[in-house]
Amino acid sequence: MEDPEVSQLAQVFIRTLSVTNVADMKQAEAYIASAAQRPNYCLTVLKLVAAEAAPLEVRQAASVNFKNHVKTHWVGRPMDDLGNAAVPATPEPEKEQVKGLITSLMLSAPPPVRAQLSEALTLISGHDFPARWKGLLPELCERLTSADPTVVNGVLETANSIFKRYRNAFMTSSLNEELKYCQQAVTPLLGALQRVTAALPAAAAGVAADPAPL
């Protein structure tokens, strides 16, 4: 990890996983809570999630923290009538960097990490897709043409995270426009399904070199 901020944050997350030194664990948790209020924290913790050199348990803890941070800080909130403090929204330039990283990370992250990223992606897309995330669907459609089953599987999980908010939604004019926009994914999805279907007989017969990804 070349980024010193990411390296430092990794060490702090290691301390949060301690079961033998509760006081140190509490200090580390307090540090993370304080760091979360600073600019670029959302991006920094996502970079830690992406760091292959970090231990899996650290990446998983960071992914849970990232998801929770997105939940509270992506759009922020003003002080409420009960006196709860305002939560600042993630700055737009930082959001763009996060959105540029999370899609590719969904395709390569280990399953425990990907599960948390999927939930975070659902939250982000609920606020930003499609109007403020124009590049997402074209990127997914392009990646669906990959011959790598792992990539295709990651794209399908990403697509599910985005599109599941439309299930059981009441039709409105704005929803209708969004669904029309999303129809550009139909042809690539059909192509991916046809390729997987065509590969199944060979995999079942034991001809495929590595049928596990299917």
C-alpha positions in Angstrom: 0.0 0.0 0.0 1.8 3.1 -1.3 -0.7 5.6 -0.1 0.3 6.5 3.5 -3.2 7.4 4.5 -4.5 4.0 3.4 -1.6 2.3 5.2 -2.4 4.2 8.4 -6.1 3.4 8.1 -5.3 -0.3 7.7 -3.3 -0.3 10.9 -6.2 1.4 12.7 -8.7 -1.2 11.4 -6.3 -4.0 12.6 -6.6 -2.5 16.1 -10.5 -2.5 15.8 -10.3 -6.3 15.4 -8.4 -6.9 18.6 -10.2 -9.0 21.2 -7.4 -8.9 23.8 -7.0 -5.1 24.2 -10.5 -3.6 24.5 -9.2 -0.1 25.4 -7.0 0.0 22.2 -9.9 -1.2 20.2 -12.1 1.6 21.5 -9.4 4.1 20.7 -9.2 2.8 17.1 -13.0 3.0 16.7 -13.0 6.6 18.0 -10.2 7.4 15.5 -12.2 6.0 12.6 -15.4 7.9 13.7 -13.4 11.1 13.8 -11.6 10.4 10.4 -15.0 9.8 8.8 -15.9 13.5 9.2 -12.9 14.6 7.1 -12.9 15.1 3.4 -11.8 12.1 1.2 -12.5 9.6 3.9 -15.0 7.8 1.8 -12.5 7.4 -1.0 -9.6 6.5 1.4 -11.5 3.7 3.0 -12.6 2.4 -0.4 -9.0 2.3 -1.5 -8.3 0.2 1.6 -11.1 -2.2 0.5 -9.4 -2.4 -2.8 -5.9 -3.0 -1.4 -5.0 -6.6 -2.2 -2.0 -6.4 0.1 -4.2 -5.9 3.1 -5.4 -8.9 5.1 -8.9 -10.1 4.1 -10.3 -9.4 7.5 -9.2 -5.8 7.3 -10.6 -5.4 3.8 -13.9 -6.9 5.0 -14.1 -4.6 8.1 -13.3 -1.6 5.8 -16.0 -2.6 3.4 -18.6 -2.7 6.2 -17.4 0.7 7.3 -17.6 2.0 3.8 -21.1 0.8 3.3 -22.2 2.4 6.6 -20.4 5.6 5.7 -22.2 5.8 2.3 -25.5 5.2 4.2 -25.0 8.3 6.4 -22.7 10.6 4.4 -23.5 10.1 0.7 -26.2 12.8 0.7 -25.8 13.9 4.4 -28.5 15.4 6.5 -29.3 18.6 8.3 -29.6 19.0 12.0 -33.0 17.6 13.0 -35.6 18.9 15.5 -34.2 16.7 18.2 -30.9 18.4 18.1 -29.0 15.6 16.3 -26.0 17.0 14.6 -25.9 17.6 10.9 -24.0 15.1 8.8 -22.1 16.7 5.8 -22.6 15.2 2.4 -19.7 13.6 0.5 -18.2 16.2 -1.8 -19.1 15.7 -5.5 -15.5 15.3 -6.7 -15.0 12.6 -4.2 -18.2 10.9 -5.2 -17.0 10.8 -8.8 -13.8 9.1 -7.8 -15.7 6.6 -5.6 -18.0 5.8 -8.5 -15.1 5.3 -10.8 -13.5 2.8 -8.5 -16.4 0.8 -7.1 -17.6 -0.8 -10.3 -14.3 -2.5 -11.2 -13.8 -3.4 -7.6 -17.1 -5.3 -7.6 -15.7 -7.5 -10.3 -12.5 -8.4 -8.5 -13.2 -8.3 -4.7 -13.4 -11.5 -2.6 -17.0 -12.6 -2.0 -17.2 -11.3 1.7 -16.0 -7.9 0.5 -18.2 -7.9 -2.6 -21.3 -8.5 -0.5 -20.7 -5.3 1.4 -19.9 -3.4 -1.8 -23.1 -4.6 -3.4 -25.1 -3.1 -0.6 -23.1 0.2 -0.9 -23.7 0.2 -4.6 -27.4 -0.2 -4.1 -27.4 2.9 -1.9 -25.3 5.0 -4.2 -27.2 4.0 -7.3 -30.5 4.7 -5.5 -29.4 8.4 -5.2 -27.3 8.8 -8.4 -28.4 6.4 -11.1 -29.1 7.1 -13.8 -29.2 10.9 -13.9 -25.9 11.5 -12.0 -24.1 8.3 -13.1 -24.3 8.3 -16.9 -21.2 6.2 -17.4 -22.3 3.2 -15.3 -24.7 1.3 -17.6 -22.4 1.7 -20.7 -19.5 0.3 -18.7 -21.5 -2.7 -17.5 -22.8 -3.4 -21.0 -19.2 -3.3 -22.3 -18.0 -5.7 -19.6 -20.8 -8.1 -20.3 -19.0 -9.0 -23.5 -16.0 -10.4 -21.5 -15.1 -14.1 -22.0 -14.2 -14.3 -18.3 -17.1 -15.9 -16.3 -15.8 -14.2 -13.2 -16.1 -10.7 -14.8 -19.6 -11.5 -16.1 -20.7 -12.8 -12.7 -19.5 -9.6 -11.1 -21.3 -7.5 -13.7 -24.5 -9.5 -13.0 -24.2 -8.9 -9.3 -23.6 -5.2 -9.9 -26.6 -5.0 -12.2 -28.8 -6.7 -9.6 -27.6 -4.2 -7.0 -28.7 -1.4 -9.3 -32.0 -2.7 -10.7 -33.6 -4.4 -7.7 -34.9 -1.0 -6.6 -37.3 -1.2 -9.5 -39.0 -4.3 -8.3 -42.6 -3.7 -7.1 -42.1 0.1 -7.8 -45.2 2.0 -8.8 -45.1 3.3 -12.4 -44.6 7.0 -12.9 -43.4 9.0 -15.8 -39.9 9.4 -14.4 -39.7 5.7 -13.6 -40.8 4.9 -17.1 -38.0 7.1 -18.5 -35.5 5.4 -16.3 -36.7 1.9 -17.5 -36.4 3.0 -21.1 -32.9 4.1 -20.5 -32.0 0.8 -18.8 -33.3 -1.2 -21.9 -29.9 -0.7 -23.5 -28.6 -3.5 -21.2 -31.1 -6.1 -22.6 -29.0 -7.1 -25.6 -25.7 -7.5 -23.7 -27.5 -9.4 -21.0 -29.1 -11.7 -23.6 -25.7 -12.3 -25.2 -24.1 -13.2 -21.9 -26.9 -15.6 -21.1 -26.5 -17.3 -24.5 -22.7 -17.7 -24.0 -23.2 -19.2 -20.6 -25.9 -21.5 -21.8 -23.7 -22.7 -24.7 -20.9 -23.5 -22.3 -23.0 -25.6 -19.9 -23.0 -28.9 -21.9 -19.2 -28.9 -22.2 -18.8 -28.1 -18.5 -21.3 -30.8 -17.5 -19.4 -33.3 -19.7 -16.2 -32.4 -18.0 -14.6 -31.0 -21.2 -14.2 -27.5 -19.8 -10.8 -27.0 -18.2 -12.3 -25.2 -15.2 -16.1 -25.5 -15.0 -16.2 -24.1 -11.4 -16.9 -20.4 -12.4 -20.0 -21.6 -14.3 
